[in-house]
């Protein structure tokens, strides 16, 4: 079991931050290695992910689900993936806190479990990979928010 947490400042109000987080086009751009993201039901997507990192390298067929929605403050992101390197199941809790009209703090916690060949790698290395994928997601998200803000 790997777990972690973090937080970051988003240069947008809470409603805007929520909208961007819920946008499937944004999700597709921000999830590392995401080649396809298709909605299969409300708040549930099917995704094809191609990872190019160390032992988690490979293709994964995944489902991504947004649960426990409490707009615009909280949701849970549930990712289940299966591929050549093994299986991945991750749950992230995302909380938005309005600082003022133009600034929102995003806090997240996650835990992930892996099975199959991937599970044979040291937990420390896997933890590092998980952290990198998650930080990459939020970095891209922040960029998306800043880009979309300029267009409105």
GUMARDREN-387324 format. One record per residue (C-alpha): x, y, z; residue in one letter. Coordinates in steps of 0.001 Angstrom, whole numbers, plus 500000, padded with zeros to 6 digits. Example, Ala and Ser with C-alpha at 12.3 -4.5 7.8 and 13.67 -1.06 7.14 Angstrom:
% residues 2
- 512300, 495500, 507800, A
- 513670, 498940, 507140, S
//
This chain:
% residues 152
- 500000, 500000, 500000, X
- 501374, 503368, 498994, X
- 499981, 506594, 500300, X
- 500726, 510246, 500161, X
- 499325, 513711, 500336, X
- 500018, 517191, 499167, X
- 498580, 520578, 498472, X
- 498958, 523399, 496014, X
- 497609, 526830, 495230, X
- 495477, 527307, 492149, X
- 495174, 530768, 490635, X
- 491428, 530593, 490180, X
- 488289, 530819, 492244, X
- 486815, 527636, 493701, X
- 483959, 527337, 491145, X
- 486355, 527720, 488233, X
- 488827, 525259, 489772, X
- 486008, 522725, 490222, X
- 484843, 523141, 486609, X
- 488317, 522498, 485264, X
- 488814, 519474, 487540, X
- 485533, 517976, 486303, X
- 486271, 518583, 482608, X
- 487050, 515273, 480882, X
- 489168, 517026, 478217, X
- 491313, 518468, 480979, X
- 491525, 515087, 482726, X
- 492669, 513484, 479487, X
- 495412, 516095, 479040, X
- 496562, 515923, 482650, X
- 496720, 512157, 483248, X
- 500198, 510980, 482371, X
- 500240, 508632, 479393, X
- 496499, 508971, 478748, X
- 495831, 508113, 475111, X
- 492065, 507852, 475255, X
- 489394, 508839, 477729, X
- 485785, 507981, 476990, X
- 482780, 508570, 479183, X
- 480901, 505325, 479836, X
- 478391, 506716, 482328, X
- 478004, 509851, 484388, X
- 481304, 510593, 486153, X
- 482822, 507317, 484957, X
- 485363, 506955, 482177, X
- 487265, 504283, 480378, X
- 490888, 505157, 479701, X
- 493851, 503757, 477823, X
- 497083, 504636, 479576, X
- 500584, 504061, 478280, X
- 503176, 504395, 481021, X
- 506809, 504780, 480165, X
- 508352, 504701, 483618, X
- 510630, 501999, 484974, X
- 508844, 498786, 485924, X
- 505360, 500222, 485520, X
- 506121, 500619, 481828, X
- 503343, 499256, 479667, X
- 499750, 499752, 478640, X
- 496843, 499756, 481025, X
- 493116, 499578, 480376, X
- 491604, 501614, 483145, X
- 488407, 502945, 484566, X
- 488404, 506335, 486189, X
- 485500, 507248, 488389, X
- 484599, 510480, 490163, X
- 482656, 509703, 493349, X
- 481362, 511406, 496492, X
- 480928, 514678, 494635, X
- 480322, 517612, 496937, X
- 480474, 520546, 494541, X
- 482649, 522633, 494616, X
- 484566, 521333, 497627, X
- 485340, 517627, 497429, X
- 485433, 514509, 495312, X
- 487020, 511122, 495241, X
- 488927, 509893, 492193, X
- 488991, 506110, 491823, X
- 491353, 504614, 489273, X
- 491506, 500920, 488444, X
- 493940, 499753, 485825, X
- 495018, 496442, 484376, X
- 497823, 495739, 481943, X
- 500886, 493665, 481098, X
- 502851, 494883, 484123, X
- 500032, 494106, 486552, X
- 497137, 495835, 488240, X
- 496806, 499202, 489892, X
- 494051, 500447, 492137, X
- 494255, 503990, 493432, X
- 491927, 506258, 495333, X
- 492491, 509978, 495644, X
- 490549, 512440, 497772, X
- 490565, 515963, 496437, X
- 489463, 518948, 498511, X
- 489200, 522534, 497366, X
- 489340, 525394, 499839, X
- 488488, 528917, 498686, X
- 491129, 531394, 499869, X
- 489478, 534320, 498062, X
- 487843, 535011, 494692, X
- 490980, 534292, 492683, X
- 492820, 531718, 494756, X
- 491925, 528170, 495751, X
- 493950, 525686, 497781, X
- 493765, 522128, 496480, X
- 494581, 519419, 499017, X
- 494855, 515773, 498102, X
- 495489, 512439, 499726, X
- 495875, 509169, 497888, X
- 496495, 505524, 498442, X
- 497333, 502961, 495824, X
- 497735, 499223, 495667, X
- 499465, 497250, 492965, X
- 499413, 493596, 492003, X
- 501149, 491351, 489490, X
- 504712, 491831, 488278, X
- 504661, 495486, 489288, X
- 504178, 494490, 492930, X
- 507565, 492768, 492963, X
- 509422, 496055, 492677, X
- 510464, 497725, 495878, X
- 507768, 499796, 497548, X
- 510113, 502755, 497734, X
- 510570, 502872, 494006, X
- 506850, 502406, 493370, X
- 506077, 505113, 495893, X
- 508385, 507438, 493981, X
- 506676, 506608, 490690, X
- 503200, 507140, 492202, X
- 504279, 510485, 493614, X
- 505727, 511545, 490255, X
- 502525, 510642, 488354, X
- 500368, 512502, 490879, X
- 502566, 515603, 490996, X
- 502678, 515628, 487204, X
- 498857, 515529, 487132, X
- 498477, 518532, 489438, X
- 501237, 520506, 487717, X
- 499466, 520055, 484376, X
- 496129, 520860, 485983, X
- 497480, 524139, 487338, X
- 498776, 524981, 483861, X
- 495411, 524150, 482274, X
- 493678, 526440, 484757, X
- 496060, 529266, 483958, X
- 495674, 528702, 480209, X
- 491883, 528581, 480274, X
- 491730, 531647, 482481, X
- 493396, 533701, 479769, X
- 490795, 532689, 477193, X
- 487772, 533735, 479235, X
//
